[in-house]
Amino acid sequence: MKKETVMIVCGWYQKGGESFCLVSGKDYSFFDHIIGFEAKNGFDIEKELSFFDISFLDKRMQENRSVKNILQKQISSGKLNSKQLNDINKRLKKLQLEFGQLEKSMRLLGNTTHEQTPKKVKLYNKAVWVNNNGVEFYEAESSGSSTVLQGKKTGVFFKTYKADSCDFVEFLNNFPRQKYRLYISMNIEGAEFQILEDMFQRKVFDNVDIHEFHLDNHTNIAGEEIKLKEQVKKNHRLLLQYFRGSKQRLASCNPEDIFYFN
């Protein structure tokens, strides 16, 4: 029986599926299910789902081309002063960047149809954690640095609140290895250590077919750096019992960001 393929992104932030595809070398059409978790308040699920909607992306690209044509005609008229010309050139650069991002989103949809893709995507405004009881969340000015841990040395944290949580092992056990093959990304700013420990203790790697595991290790917790670096080494040895190999994650300059694969 052919297994169903499942992408699970822990720490979706913005366009987490695209980041996953960059590392994995797969497009969305490869996956039967796409699942994302993001703890941050105000996580715009509707906006994120729009990047899986072919008709929405096509409409945005057409609007982008139309505005670009209007601006280029204004430049060609020769009637603009230097300030107006500078402002329009800035808008054109912004449009070009947006168009490139839209093209990338469109390419990653592969050969899926407008009807298929949104149906297989499920996003949760929750933190992955070791229980379902909620967790204290520290939000940073740079949302990619937000965390459930105090003492993280990167990020300027400006508010704290209780975020909903998902017992990650309990969630993974909904995907028995006989039926599903999982591709997991975990970039959760330090919470990975507690969750990995829970995954080992509850034997999730024995019970679930995790084919790829993209793991970002964050050891920059004040007063915990040495301990956590040792934990990375220990976890690495344990994970290699379940994976054929590993390498540094693509698009990362941190050697502690590791891509495990089978």
N, C-alpha and C positions, 0 to 999 in steps of 0.2 A: 504494500500500500504506500503510495506516495505521501510523504508528510507535508502538512501545511507549513509554510514559512512565515515566521513572525518577527518583525522588527520591533524592539522595545527600547525606547530612548528615555533614560532617566536624567532629567535636567534638560528639558526641551528648549527652554529659553525662547529663541526666535528661530524658526525654520530648522528645528533640530533634526528633522528627517533628511534635509539636504546635507548637513554636516556628517550624518551617518553614511550617506551614499558616497560622499567624498572619500571617506576612510575605507569603506568596504568595496568600492568599485562596482556597486550595483545600482540600478535605478528602481523606482517604485514598483514597476511592473513585476519585478522578481518576487515581491512579497504578497502573500495572501492576506496578511493583517499588519497594520502599522499602528503602534501604540506609543503614546508619549505621556510623560509625567513632568509637570512643572509646578513648583510650590508657590511661586511669587503671586502675591495679591494682584488682581487685575490682569492675570494671564488671559489674553484675548483669543479664546479658542476659535471663535468665528473667523477672525482674521487669519489665523494659522490654517484653518481648513480651506480658506479661499485659495491657498497656494497648491491645493490638490484639485482645483476646479478648472478644467480646460477652458470652458466658455468664459469664465471670469478672467483668466490670464490672457486669452485672445482679445477680449474687449479692452483690457488695460493696455495691451501692446498697440492696438489700433488707435486708442486715444493718445498714447505717447507719440506715435508717428504723426498724427494730425497736429498736435501742439508743436512738435519739432519743425514741421513744414511751415507753419505760421511764423515761427520765430526766425527761421532762415530767410523767409521772404522779407521780413522786416529788416534784417541785416542787409539784404541785397538792394533794398530801396535806397540806401545811401543817405537816409534822412535822420539817422540817429546821432546824438552827440556821444562823447566818449563814455559818460556815465551810463547812458542807456545801453550802449554796446557792451560794456562790461557786465551789466546786470543780465543781459540776454545770454551772453556767453556762459555765465554761471548757471543759468537755468538749463542751457543746452547740455552742460556737463552733468548736471543732476539727472536730466532726462536720459542721457546715454547710460549712466550708471544703473538707473532703474530698469531700463530696457534690457541691459545685460542680465540683471537679476531675474527678470521675467522670463527671458530666454532660457536661463539655467533651470528655473522651475519647470518650464514646459518640457525641456529635454528629459528631466528626471522622471516625468510621467511615463516615458517610454511608449509602449503600444497599448496602454490601458485606455479605456473609453471614458467619456464624461460621466456615464452612469456608474461605472465600476469603482472608480478611485475613491470618491468621498465615502462610499459605503464601507470600505475596509479600514478607515482611519478612525481611531478613538483616542481622544486627548483628555487627560485628567488634570484638574487644578489641585494637585496633591503632591506632597513630598513622599518619595519612597523611603520607607523606614522599617523598623523592626517590629512595629505593632500598628494598630489602627486607631490609637488613642490621641492622635494629633501630636505636634512637635513645635517647640519654640523656634521661630524663624527670624534670622537677622538679615534684613534687606540692605544691600549696598547701593551706592550711587550708580555703580556699574553692576547691572543686574546679574551679569555672568559671574560675579564674585559673591553673591548672596549665599547664605549657608545656614545650617542648623546648629553650627558650633560657635561657641564663644572663643575668642583668642586668635581667630584667623588673621594673618598678618597682611594679606592683600585685600583691598577694598576699604572704602570709607562707609561705615554702617550708620544709617540715619534713623531706622525705626525697627521695632521688634513687634512681632505678633504671633498668635497661635495659628499655625497652618494645619489643614487637614493632612492626614498621613495614610499611607497604604502599607500594610504588612507585605513586604515585597516577596518573601518566601511563600506566604500564603497565596499571593497572586500568581506566582510562577507555577505553583502546584496545580493550577487550572489547566496547564498545558502538558499532559502526560507525554512521555518520550515516544510512545508508540504512534502518536498522531501528529505531533508538532516538532518542528526544528526551530530553535530560537536564535536570534541574532541581537545581542544586547549591547547597548552603549551606556556607560555609567560615568557621568561627569557631574558630581554633586558636591564638590567643594569641601571635602573632608569627611562627609557622612559615609563614604564608601567603606571605611574601616569597620564600623559597627555592623553595617549590612553584610559585608563579606564574612565577618565572624559568624553572623547568624546563618548565612548560607552554608557555611562549612558545618556548623553544629547540627543543622537540621537536614543535612545531606541532600541539598537541592541538586548538586551537581551529579549525584548518583541517580536521582529520580527524574531529571529533566534533561532533554537533549539540547544543550547550549553549544551551538556550532561555532559562533564567534562571540568574543567578549572584548569590547573596547573599554579599557579601564584607565581613567585618569586618576592618579594618586596625588593627593594634596597633603604634603608633609609640613606646610608652612603654618603650623599652629603654635603659637607662642608657648615656649617651655616644653613642647612635645616633639620637637623636630627629630632628635636622635632616636627616640623611641619609635616614632612613626616610620622613619627610614628603615629601621630594623624590621618593622612589621611588613613593609613593602617587600623586603627580601623573603620573609617567611611566607607571605601570601603567594609570592611568585613561585616558590618551590611547590606549594600545595596546588596551585592552578595548573602547573605543568603536568600534574598527574591526570588531568582531564582534557588537556589540549595537546595537539600534535606539535605545535610550535608557537613562538611569539616573536614580536619585533616592536620597535618603537613606533608609536602611532603616527601615521602620516599627518602632516600639517601641525606638528608639535615640536618645539625645541626642548621639551622637558623629557629626559630619558626615563622618567618614572611614569610617563603616559604610555601604556603598553597595549598592543593589539594581539590578543590570543586567538588562535584559529585551529580548525580541524580540517 
